[in-house]
Amino acid sequence: MIEKDTIKLLRECDSGVKMGVASIDDVMDNVSSELFKRLLKDCRAEHEKLRLEIQTQLDRFHDEGKNPNPIVKGMSWVKTNMKLGMEESDATVADLMTDGCNMGVKSLNRYLNQYKAADEISKDIAKRLINLEEKLSVDIRQFL
């Protein structure tokens, strides 16, 4: 049971971290504030570090991980482009990113509760990813 829950939690973290990187990439060109850009770049770099750590853990179990759901990713892309098409501003990007962070935090907490038997390493990774999403959400409030 421990191994099964560990793999499932790591897969969800893998999907979440990939979604976070893609979301940042989708909006980066629309940000005008240098501070905002730096916050996003720093967060993206931390996501990449976690992605590599997740992959290392998945490799232990000979698992390839999980990509974000293509429908969810597509809907996110459409929402991003529609909102930015109506108003391209740092406030719009901050709003979109805050929504994404909140969804990520909610989902990851749900998976932490669902996969209680996961090992401590994978739980720690999930908690660090949650903290990263929460921190970005707080850091970019000034741009809302």
N, C-alpha and C positions, 0 to 999 in steps of 0.2 A: 504493500500500500504506500509506503514512504516513497519508493522509487516512482510509482505511477503518479502520485500527486506532485512530486518534485518536477517531473518532466512536464506535466500539464501547466504548472505555475511558470516554469521557465519559458514554455511556448508562448504563454500569454504576455509575459514580460518582453519576449522577443518581438512579438507583434506590436506591442505598445511602443517600444522604443523605436521601431522602424516607422511607425505612424507619426511619432513625434518629430523625427528627422525629416520625413517627407513634408509635414506641415510647415516646419520652419523653412525648408527649401521653397515651398510654394509662396511664401509671403515676403521673403527676404528682399527681393527687388522692389517691393512697394513701401519699404521703410525709409523715411528721410532722416530721422534722428540718429546721429552717430552713437549715442548712448544706447538707444533701443537696438540698433544693429549689433552692438557689442554684446548686449545681454543675450540676444538670440544666438549669436555665434558661440558664446561661452556655453550656453545651454546645449546647443547642438553638439559641441565637442564632448560635453559630459555624457550626452546620450550615446555618442559613438563609443566612448570608453566602456559604458555599461553594455552596449551591444556586443563588444568583443568579449567581455567577461561572461555574458550570457551564452555566447557561442562556445566558449571554452567549457562551460558547465554542460551544455547540451552535447558537446563532443564526448564527454565522459559516458553518456548514455547512448552514443551512436545515433543521436537524433538531429535532424536537419533544422528544427525550429519551425516557426510559423510566420508567414507573411500576413499583413493586415488583410482583413476581409475586403475584397475588391469593390464590393457594393458600398461599404462604409467609406472606403478611401475615395471612391468616385463621388459619393454624395458630399464629402468634405471638400473636394476639389471644386465641385459645382457651387456650393455655398460660398466658398472663399472667392471665387471669380465673380459671382453675382454681387456680393457685397462690395467687393473692391471696384467692380464696374460702376456701381452706383455712387460710391464715394471712396476714392483712393486717399487714405489718410492713415497716420500712425494710430489714431483712435480706432479706426476700423480694424486694423491689424491687431491691435491690443485686445479688442473685443473678441475677434475670432480666436486668437491664441488663448485667451482666458477660458472661453468655452471649451476649447480642445483640452486644455490642462484639467479643467474640472471633470470632463468626461473620462479622461485617463485616470485621474485619482479615484473616481467612483468605481470604474471597472476594476482597477488593480486591487482596491480594497475588497471588492466582491470576490475576486479570485483568491486573495489571501484567506478570506473566510471559508471559501469553498474547498480549498486544497490545504486543509489544516495539517495533514500528515506530511506535507512537503518538508524537506530538510532545511536546516537553519540557514545554509548558504543561499538557497533560492529565496527564502523568505526575506533575508537581508537585502538581496538584490531588488526584490519587489518594493521593499520599504524605501530603499535609496532612490528608486525611480519615482515613487510617490512623492518623496521629499523634493526631488528635482522639479517635478511638475508644479508642486505647491509653491516652491520658491520662485519659479518663473512667473507664476500667476501674481504673486505679491510684487515682484520686482517691476512688472510692467503696468501696474495700476496707475502709475503717474501719467501714462499715455492714453488712458481711457477718456 
